């Protein structure tokens, strides 16, 4: 393919019903178009709301997406598949269709459950930390702060779109050699639109 990737919204989720849809391409591209059918005919897609504007050889955008294509507010929390095809800058070759999924989510995520197993560590010093959220999220934890940008530790798969999930688990190692001490951690999660949860 032409290495088409979403730039905005980064994880395919927007907290605004109208946004600038931005993509990058690994190959230098001339024209890119968007459709709802994987094998769409590039030449018959003529709606300006489905045609990207070239910013440079590796960046294209559609301003105020989805414009008149559909109303994102009516499709809140639905993952909508879209397909993008581009022509190569050097010779006009039409590249393969690239699927992207877009979603409108206006609400912050909520942590439904956060707990450790085992609750009491009797041997060793490893503890599993679990978090469940009402939305697909990435999560962090820290002993000192719940300020997202300052939190030191992340759950596995952090900021990898395929790991945007409602359930998270990480194994942490408690400091050794300390007898009968309580440890507590702040947990905060962020959804694909980068809205933060409670802690």
Long-range contacts (C-beta under 8 A, 24 or more apart in sequence): 1-95, 1-96, 1-98, 2-26, 2-27, 2-29, 2-86, 2-88, 2-95, 2-96, 2-98, 3-27, 4-32, 4-84, 4-86, 4-95, 4-98, 4-100, 6-100, 7-59, 8-61, 9-102, 9-192, 9-193, 10-192, 10-194, 11-161, 11-164, 11-192, 11-193, 12-79, 12-100, 12-101, 12-102, 12-103, 12-161, 12-192, 13-102, 13-103, 13-104, 13-105, 13-136, 13-191, 13-192, 13-193, 14-72, 14-102, 14-103, 14-104, 14-105, 14-193, 15-104, 15-105, 15-106, 15-193, 15-194, 15-195, 16-104, 16-106, 17-71, 17-72, 17-73, 17-104, 17-106, 18-64, 18-65, 18-66, 18-67, 18-72, 19-64, 19-65, 20-61, 20-62, 20-63, 20-64, 20-65, 21-52, 21-61, 21-62, 21-65, 21-102, 22-55, 22-59, 22-60, 22-61, 23-52, 23-59, 23-60, 23-61, 23-84, 23-100, 24-58, 24-59, 25-58, 25-59, 25-60, 25-86, 26-58, 27-86, 27-88, 27-89, 27-95, 28-57, 28-58, 28-88, 28-89, 28-90, 29-54, 29-57, 29-58, 29-60, 29-86, 29-87, 29-88, 29-89, 29-95, 30-54, 30-86, 30-87, 30-88, 30-89, 30-92, 31-86, 31-87, 32-60, 32-84, 32-85, 32-86, 32-87, 33-84, 33-85, 33-86, 34-62, 34-82, 34-83, 34-84, 35-82, 35-83, 35-85, 36-81, 36-82, 36-83, 37-83, 38-83, 38-97, 38-99, 39-97, 40-83, 40-85, 40-97, 42-85, 42-87, 42-94, 52-84, 52-86, 57-89, 60-86, 72-104, 73-104, 75-104, 76-104, 76-105, 76-106, 77-103, 77-104, 77-105, 78-103, 78-104, 79-103, 103-192, 105-135, 105-191, 105-192, 105-193, 105-195, 107-135, 107-195, 108-191, 108-195, 108-196, 108-197, 109-133, 109-134, 109-135, 109-136, 109-137, 109-189, 109-190, 109-191, 109-195, 109-196, 109-197, 110-134, 110-135, 110-197, 110-198, 111-187, 111-188, 111-189, 111-197, 111-198, 111-199, 114-187, 121-174, 125-173, 125-174, 125-175, 125-176, 126-171, 126-172, 126-173, 126-174, 127-171, 127-172, 127-173, 127-174, 128-169, 128-170, 128-171, 129-155, 129-169, 129-170, 129-171, 129-172, 129-185, 129-187, 130-167, 130-168, 130-169, 131-155, 131-167, 131-168, 131-169, 131-187, 131-189, 132-166, 132-167, 132-168, 133-166, 133-167, 133-168, 133-189, 133-191, 133-197, 134-166, 135-166, 135-191, 136-164, 136-165, 136-166, 136-191, 136-192, 137-164, 137-165, 137-166, 137-168, 137-189, 137-190, 137-191, 137-192, 137-197, 138-163, 138-164, 138-189, 138-190, 139-168, 139-187, 139-188, 139-189, 139-190, 140-187, 140-188, 140-189, 140-190, 141-170, 141-172, 141-185, 141-186, 141-187, 141-188, 142-185, 142-186, 143-183, 143-184, 143-185, 143-186, 144-186, 145-186, 146-186, 146-188, 146-199, 148-188, 148-190, 148-196, 151-186, 151-188, 161-192, 164-191, 164-192
